[in-house]
Structures are given as structure tokens and as C-alpha cells.
Amino acid sequence: MAKSDKQKTSALKEKDGIKAPDALSSVSAKAIKSRRQKQPSVNDLVKGITNGDITALSRAITLIESTNPKHTEKANKIITACLPYANDSIRVGITGVPGVGKSTFIEALGKHLTNTNKKVAVLAVDPSSSLSKGSILGDKTRMEDLVKIKNAFIRPSPSGDSLGGVARKTRETIILCEAAGFDTILIETVGVGQSETAVHSMVDFFLLLKLAGAGDELQGIKRGIIEMADAIVINKADGENVKAAKSAKLEFNRALHLYPEKASGWTPKTTLCSALHNEGISEIWDMISNYMSETTSSNYFETHRTEQNKFWLLQTIEERLKSNFYNKPKIKSELQQQIELIESGKTTPFAAAEYLLGL
């Protein structure tokens, strides 16, 4: 068989592809590309946010979370423009060990609030993979009812490596959510490590979720977290757990009396709930509302917000100085040399630090 005949009959011969339909003409493709490339301006996003446009809000938050310097510059302009519309909300931090039922509790509380015509934003800091840097972002899946409600907005964010960076981005996101008209901000922490301290520094009310009879996985930092809590809520107080939950409530009440009085003058409360069966949720919100009334009338609420702003000023300066230092080309090269000198025993960590800071 001739070579040309083999080519004609071979199963490996490449066939002509399917011709693109007219709908995907070069003109249409250019139009689609143009729409994709066109990004909304700062003014467009600010106008959208202040009009309650969720798409504009989501886009602005994405700019905040980006590490691209151009995006950061744009995000800063948006935040500055939104500031006059912010601060009119109550910010509630919610923490607890994994498995305590944070997502179920937040969904139950969020549904209760939206039923009373409140606009609720849930900012959930999700654990990130230390290898891929990807985020589980499971909260939208777990809160499948709340995510469908018009007056609710759920934004999971990857926690990443830098707690300070995550906290700063979360705080800036709060400003945008408030500018979009959300009057209640619920911030869920990862529930492990020191993220509770960062969240406590940006909320008005700090709620600790506990389980009865489950032991205390946070034994090492239990005192610090309980000391920060404005309320301890024992979740899953249903069925056979009711007796154990009531017993745990008594124990926590006794423990709370051992702590010094809070600057707010508020006495932390312990209560029970079953988020799964929607029991005790309205009572918890009544308690938070009472806290707001008491701290507002005593002027503590406003003073506390001002102190938080001062704290974040200093935190932001520290983060920026640290970032600028490590991004200097000379530091990048010299740092590795100093590490090698430390490994070979030719210098000390303190001498190396002194040298690098003097560059």
C-alpha cells in the first residue's frame, strides 16, 4: 500500500475540528473579552456598596483580600469613601472549638435576626491549607438556608499564614458591610490558636460557645478566652444532653465570679441553647440587646470603639513596617547570609538582627 493510502486509512489521522458557530464570531468574542477586562471604577463600587449591591460589595472585598499593590491602592480608596457610611451596626464575635456547632448556631441566629427585618453579614475566617494555601470555604455550604435569605450576606475568607493580615482584612470588610447597610455583623473565628484575641479587638460583644461534658480542648488558653467572653452559651442542650448542659452552666457561672469586673460594667452571662432545634436563640439576642443598651447609656460602647481604632492604628503600622522591611531587596539577600552564619555558629541571632536592622 502506498504511503498516501496509509495516511488516508490510518486511525491516528487528525480530523478537522468542528467549525465555530456564528454565535461565537470574532466580534462576539471581542465583546466578551472587553467585558471581562473592564473593571468597575472606585466610584462605581462605592455607589454600588452604599446602594446595597451585593455584587459590588463582594468585588470590593476581593480587592481588600488581594495582595496585588494596585488592588490594595484601589481598596484603600473604597474604604476611605465608605467610612462616612460605616459604624452603624453591632459587631458580635463568636468562637468555640471545632465541632461545637458554630455554623449551625450562626445560621439559627442569622435567621432569627432576618425574620425581625435586620440585615446580617457573616464574616467567617476559614482555615487555609498550609501547603496549597487554599481555603475550605465550607460555611456557605453549612449555612445553606441562611445563604438564600435576601437580607443575609456570608463571606468566608481564607485565614492564611498571617493572623495580623487576616484580622486587618476582616476589619476593613466590616466597614464595607456596614456601608452596604448591614446592621448586624457576626464574625466567626477558626476556634483554634490566637485568632480569638484578634477578633475580640474588633467586636462589641464576644460570645463563647461551649459543649457540656466534652472536656476542654482549649485548656491551655481557657482562662484568656473565658476572661474575654461577654457570654458563654452551652450549645446542643437538647435530648439526653440537657442535664449535663445545666450542670455545665452552674460550673461556668461559678468560674465567671472568679474573674475581675469588666471595664464595661457588664456581668457575663451563661445560658443554654439548641441551635439545631432553634431553642434559646431569641433569648440570646435579647441578652446581646441588653448589653448594647447598658454600654451605650454608660458611654462605654463609644469609648471601646475608639480604643479599638487606636489599637488597629498601631497594629497596621507594625504590619506595614514588617512588610516593608522584609521586602527590601538588600534584606532578602543579606537575611539568608545571616542565617547561614548562625547555622555555622559564626554569629548570634541578636547580632544578626542588629546588623540587618542597621542596613
Secondary structure, 3 states (H helix, E strand, C coil): CCHHHHHHHCCCCCCCCCCCCHHHCHHHHHHHHHHHHCCCCHHHHHHHHHCCCHHHHHHHHHHHHCCCHHHHHHHHHHHHHHHHHCCCCEEEEEECCCCCCHHHHHHHHHHHHHHCCCCEEEEEEECECCCCCCECCCHHHHCCCHHHCCCEEEEEEECCCCHHHHHHHHHHHHHHHHHCCCCEEEEECCCCCCHHHHHHCCCCEEEEEEECCCCCCCHHHHHHHHHHCCEEEEECCCHHHHHHHHHHHHHHHHHHCCCCCCCCCCCCEEEECECCCCECHHHHHHHHHHHHHHHHHCCHHHHHHHHHHHHHHHHHHHHHHHHHHHCCHHHHHHHHHHHHHHHCCCCCHHHHHHHHHCC
